[in-house]
């Protein structure tokens, strides 16, 4: 994950993995279906500690992991013997058309320019390659959202305040308290994916019943 030259997740890998990854379901909701069957290397952009490596392998693909935090990759190494690298998601260290599949996982809120990240992910895809973007639902998950009991949520007018939020009165003791959050409103999120280079195939609001927590998109490289 990147904000300029700072890896905000460094020093948090063990805590993060114990809280969010260890013991979690092997496949995040809907991800395997969005990927569909495939082969060859899959670039997992923002792979963190490797939570989605099992899903990549289950789809028939092999893992190539990339994250801005070397600390996160230290634990990711325990989940794959495939290539892992520290790099900025907005400046991918690969030639054009290097992969048949790329995933942008949970990093819209952790990068300075989500549109540039999607552009880079698209650039490294081969024609007809699959792109999956999966992460925070901009409408119902962010610094503008207060989580109530029984699954309801209260959305504040600060939804319009795009960019970095270093603090929010609505955050509990989770990851955002440690690394802050870059809010991307829904229009910005969708416009990042609505490009001539991609054909959109599917939108999902996976995981929980009730108010969605995440938003996922499957697209295909057109040229």
C-alpha positions in Angstrom: 0.0 0.0 0.0 1.4 3.4 -0.8 1.0 7.1 0.0 3.9 8.7 -1.6 7.1 7.1 -0.2 5.5 5.8 3.1 4.5 2.2 3.6 1.8 2.8 6.2 1.3 -0.9 6.8 5.0 -1.6 7.8 5.2 -2.6 11.4 1.6 -3.9 11.5 1.9 -7.1 9.6 1.7 -9.5 12.6 -1.2 -7.6 14.2 -3.0 -7.3 10.8 -2.6 -10.9 9.9 -3.8 -12.1 13.3 -6.9 -9.9 13.2 -8.0 -10.1 9.6 -6.4 -13.1 7.9 -5.5 -16.0 10.2 -8.6 -18.2 10.7 -10.6 -16.3 8.1 -12.6 -18.1 5.4 -10.2 -19.4 2.7 -12.0 -17.4 -0.1 -13.3 -13.9 0.2 -17.0 -13.8 -0.8 -17.5 -13.9 -4.6 -13.8 -13.6 -5.5 -13.4 -17.0 -6.9 -16.5 -16.6 -9.1 -15.3 -13.2 -10.3 -12.0 -14.6 -11.3 -13.5 -17.6 -13.0 -11.3 -20.5 -14.2 -8.0 -19.5 -15.8 -4.3 -20.3 -16.0 -0.9 -18.6 -15.9 0.3 -16.0 -13.5 -2.2 -13.7 -11.7 -0.8 -10.4 -10.4 -2.3 -9.7 -7.0 -1.8 -5.9 -6.5 -2.0 -5.0 -2.8 -1.6 -8.7 -1.8 -0.8 -7.8 1.8 0.0 -11.0 3.8 -1.4 -13.3 1.1 -5.0 -13.7 2.1 -6.1 -14.4 -1.5 -3.3 -16.7 -2.7 -5.4 -19.8 -2.1 -8.2 -18.4 -4.2 -5.9 -17.6 -7.0 -4.6 -21.1 -7.0 -8.1 -22.6 -6.8 -8.9 -20.7 -10.0 -6.1 -22.5 -11.8 -3.7 -19.6 -11.8 -0.3 -19.1 -10.1 0.5 -16.2 -7.7 2.5 -13.1 -8.4 2.2 -10.8 -5.3 2.9 -7.1 -5.1 2.6 -4.8 -2.1 4.2 -1.5 -1.0 4.9 -3.0 2.5 7.9 -5.3 2.9 6.5 -6.2 6.3 3.3 -7.5 4.8 5.2 -9.5 2.2 7.3 -11.1 5.0 4.1 -13.0 6.0 2.9 -13.4 2.5 6.0 -15.5 1.8 4.7 -18.1 4.2 1.7 -18.6 1.8 3.4 -18.9 -1.5 6.7 -19.8 -3.2 5.8 -17.6 -6.1 7.3 -14.2 -6.9 6.7 -11.4 -4.4 7.9 -7.9 -4.8 7.8 -4.5 -3.1 6.5 -1.9 -5.5 4.1 1.1 -5.9 0.8 0.0 -7.3 0.7 3.2 -9.4 4.1 2.4 -11.0 4.1 -1.3 -11.7 7.5 -2.8 -12.6 6.2 -4.8 -15.5 6.1 -4.4 -19.3 2.8 -3.8 -21.1 0.7 -6.9 -21.7 2.6 -9.1 -19.1 -0.4 -10.9 -17.5 -3.6 -12.6 -18.4 -5.1 -11.8 -15.0 -4.7 -8.9 -12.5 -6.4 -8.2 -9.2 -6.6 -4.8 -7.4 -7.5 -5.9 -3.9 -8.7 -3.6 -1.1 -6.4 -0.7 -1.9 -8.7 2.1 -3.2 -8.5 3.5 0.3 -4.7 3.1 0.7 -3.3 4.8 -2.4 -3.0 8.4 -3.5 -4.5 7.9 -7.0 -6.9 5.0 -7.4 -7.5 5.9 -11.1 -3.7 5.6 -11.8 -3.6 2.2 -10.1 -6.4 0.9 -12.3 -4.7 2.4 -15.3 -1.5 0.6 -14.5 -3.3 -2.7 -13.8 -5.0 -2.4 -17.2 -1.7 -1.6 -18.9 0.0 -4.8 -17.8 -2.9 -7.0 -19.0 -2.8 -8.8 -22.3 -5.7 -8.3 -24.7 -8.8 -10.2 -23.4 -7.1 -10.4 -19.9 -9.3 -10.3 -16.8 -9.2 -7.5 -14.2 -10.9 -7.9 -10.8 -11.2 -4.8 -8.6 -12.4 -5.6 -5.1 -12.5 -3.5 -2.0 -14.2 -0.9 0.1 -17.8 0.1 -0.9 -17.4 3.8 -1.3 -21.0 4.5 -0.2 -21.3 2.4 2.9 -17.7 2.0 4.2 -15.5 5.0 5.0 -14.7 7.9 7.2 -18.2 9.2 6.6 -19.9 6.1 7.9 -21.1 5.3 11.5 -21.7 1.6 12.1 -24.7 1.0 14.3 -25.9 -2.1 16.1 -27.9 -4.7 14.1 -26.1 -3.9 10.9 -27.5 -0.5 10.1 -25.3 2.4 9.1 -25.5 6.2 9.2 -23.9 8.1 6.3 -22.7 11.6 7.0 -22.3 14.5 4.5 -18.6 14.1 4.8 -19.0 11.5 2.0 -18.3 14.3 -0.3 -14.9 15.0 1.3 -12.6 12.9 -1.0 -9.0 12.4 -0.3 -7.0 11.5 2.8 -8.8 11.3 6.2 -6.2 11.0 8.9 -8.9 10.7 11.6 -12.6 10.0 11.8 -14.9 10.1 14.9 -16.6 7.0 13.4 -13.5 4.7 13.5 -13.2 2.1 16.1 -9.9 0.3 16.9 -9.5 -1.4 13.5 -6.9 -0.9 10.7 -8.1 2.7 9.8 -7.1 3.9 13.3 -3.6 2.8 12.4 -3.2 3.8 8.7 -5.9 6.4 8.0 -8.0 6.2 4.8 -8.2 7.8 1.4 -11.8 8.2 0.5 -12.8 7.6 -3.1 -16.5 8.6 -3.8 -18.5 6.2 -5.9 -18.4 8.3 -9.1 -14.6 8.5 -8.9 -14.3 4.7 -8.3 -16.5 3.8 -11.2 -15.0 6.4 -13.6 -11.6 4.8 -12.9 -12.8 1.6 -14.5 -15.0 3.1 -17.2 -12.2 3.4 -19.9 -12.1 2.4 -23.5 -9.4 -0.2 -22.6 -11.8 -2.2 -20.5 -15.1 -3.9 -21.1 -17.1 -4.2 -17.9 -18.6 -7.7 -17.3 -19.9 -7.7 -13.8 -20.5 -5.7 -10.7 -21.1 -7.3 -7.3 -21.7 -6.1 -3.7 -20.4 -9.3 -2.1 -20.1 -10.7 1.4 -22.7 -9.7 3.9 -26.5 -9.6 4.0 -28.0 -6.2 4.5 -25.9 -3.0 3.8 -22.9 -3.9 1.6 -19.4 -3.7 3.0 -17.5 -4.1 -0.3 -17.8 -3.5 -4.0 -16.3 -5.7 -6.7 -15.9 -5.4 -10.5 -14.8 -7.8 -13.2 -13.6 -6.3 -16.5 -11.8 -7.5 -19.5 -9.0 -5.8 -21.5 -10.2 -4.8 -24.9 -7.1 -3.9 -26.8 
